[in-house]
Amino acid sequence: MLEGKTALVTGAAGGIGSAVVALLRAQGVRVAAADRDVAAIAADAHLPGDLRDAAYADGLPSAAADRLGGLDILINNAGMITRGRVTETTDADWATSLGVNVEAPFRLCRAAIPLMAENGGGAIVNVASCWGLRPGPQHAVYCMTKAALASLTQCMGMDHAHQGIRVNAVCPNEVNTPMLRTDFARRGFDPDDAVAELNKTVPLGRIAEPDDIAEVILFLVSDSARYMCGALVEVNGGKAVS
């Protein structure tokens, strides 16, 4: 059902991003991969850059369309986690979090929607978080930015449905990605031990693997989700934010 479609995936070199790229390509989708370094990612087009650069973010959808021959799907997967209370958040933390988690998806959607509308529609999936749907401790700015992305998703879902563009979001909890493991190591924890402890907190018995999230994203861009628009889909193994 996705054979011949074209897609742009941001954060393509990360755990979820690389899983999304692989799954889409396995379905016959031609994929443009965007990240700071995408050399190691098997994709049909490589568009490296920094999403905090407004000109780069603004131009990504048209660059992908030029390289792929159109743009049917946009996956706003790139994101970053800032830990701490507001009083512990630096100006640099604030600027980077807003730039990557909110401003970049806004710019990409603003540029992609007209391209999709010209071709009769498309599908956008934003990677938000269940931490953006309810408050969580020690992650004030992260929760705020993911809440903004969730709200933006719902608003765009309403505003652009008449153009045949479905905008939805997937909202994970913890995912076993290199970013998560690097953060544990940076804080002095053994990543394997830390993930094992997290697994005990999840009703299904483990935190998510990248494919668990990527397969939901694949569903959301497929015709199987043709009546889903403006939805915030929690994929958390039954674990609430705590």
Buried (B, 14 or more C-beta within 10 A) or exposed (E): EBEEBBBBBBBBBBBBBBBBBBBBBEBEBBBBBBBEEBEEBEBBBBBBBEBBEEEBBBBBBBBBBEBBEBBBBBBBBBBBBBBBEEEEBEEEBBEBBBBBBBBBBBBBBEBBBEBBBEEEBBBBBBBBBBBBBEEBEEBBBBBBBBBBBBBBBBEBBEEBBEBEBBBBBBBBBBBBBEBBBEBBEEEEBEBEEBBEEBBEBBEEEBBBBBBBBBBBBBBBBBEEBEEBBBBBBBBBBEBEBE
